């Protein structure tokens, strides 16, 4: 059974499984890199 992690998005608490949390975290990190303008940290 997966661990459930509660996240807060736009003021709403959402329970998600740990695997989904990891994927979401990687996606948000990639967005931060994309919009930060720091080309040296991109994984393209």
VEXSEDO-985056 format. One record per residue (C-alpha): y, z, x; residue number from 0. Coordinates in Angstrom, 3 decimals, always signed. Layout:
N
<rec y="Y" z="Z" x="X" seq="NUM"/>
...
This chain:
44
<rec y="+0.000" z="+0.000" x="+0.000" seq="0"/>
<rec y="+3.445" z="-0.971" x="+1.278" seq="1"/>
<rec y="+6.254" z="+1.491" x="+1.815" seq="2"/>
<rec y="+9.087" z="+1.122" x="-0.685" seq="3"/>
<rec y="+12.624" z="+1.172" x="+0.703" seq="4"/>
<rec y="+15.659" z="+1.631" x="-1.509" seq="5"/>
<rec y="+18.623" z="-0.534" x="-0.571" seq="6"/>
<rec y="+22.144" z="-0.648" x="-1.945" seq="7"/>
<rec y="+23.564" z="-4.088" x="-2.718" seq="8"/>
<rec y="+26.957" z="-4.295" x="-4.406" seq="9"/>
<rec y="+26.593" z="-0.747" x="-5.718" seq="10"/>
<rec y="+23.123" z="-1.312" x="-7.197" seq="11"/>
<rec y="+20.099" z="+0.537" x="-5.851" seq="12"/>
<rec y="+17.125" z="-1.805" x="-5.463" seq="13"/>
<rec y="+13.614" z="-0.757" x="-4.446" seq="14"/>
<rec y="+11.947" z="-3.349" x="-2.204" seq="15"/>
<rec y="+8.780" z="-3.395" x="-0.109" seq="16"/>
<rec y="+9.067" z="-2.916" x="+3.621" seq="17"/>
<rec y="+8.106" z="-6.548" x="+4.376" seq="18"/>
<rec y="+10.900" z="-7.780" x="+2.106" seq="19"/>
<rec y="+13.328" z="-5.378" x="+3.783" seq="20"/>
<rec y="+12.493" z="-6.793" x="+7.225" seq="21"/>
<rec y="+13.005" z="-10.369" x="+6.005" seq="22"/>
<rec y="+16.287" z="-9.440" x="+4.309" seq="23"/>
<rec y="+17.510" z="-7.615" x="+7.422" seq="24"/>
<rec y="+16.753" z="-10.652" x="+9.627" seq="25"/>
<rec y="+18.553" z="-12.925" x="+7.152" seq="26"/>
<rec y="+21.658" z="-10.718" x="+7.052" seq="27"/>
<rec y="+21.677" z="-10.518" x="+10.853" seq="28"/>
<rec y="+21.526" z="-14.320" x="+11.089" seq="29"/>
<rec y="+24.439" z="-14.605" x="+8.654" seq="30"/>
<rec y="+26.468" z="-12.145" x="+10.728" seq="31"/>
<rec y="+25.805" z="-14.212" x="+13.854" seq="32"/>
<rec y="+26.661" z="-17.446" x="+12.034" seq="33"/>
<rec y="+30.021" z="-16.188" x="+10.829" seq="34"/>
<rec y="+30.967" z="-14.122" x="+13.872" seq="35"/>
<rec y="+31.581" z="-17.258" x="+15.931" seq="36"/>
<rec y="+29.489" z="-15.889" x="+18.796" seq="37"/>
<rec y="+27.396" z="-18.894" x="+19.837" seq="38"/>
<rec y="+25.682" z="-17.045" x="+22.697" seq="39"/>
<rec y="+23.588" z="-14.929" x="+20.293" seq="40"/>
<rec y="+22.339" z="-17.723" x="+18.067" seq="41"/>
<rec y="+18.638" z="-18.502" x="+18.069" seq="42"/>
<rec y="+18.941" z="-22.249" x="+17.296" seq="43"/>
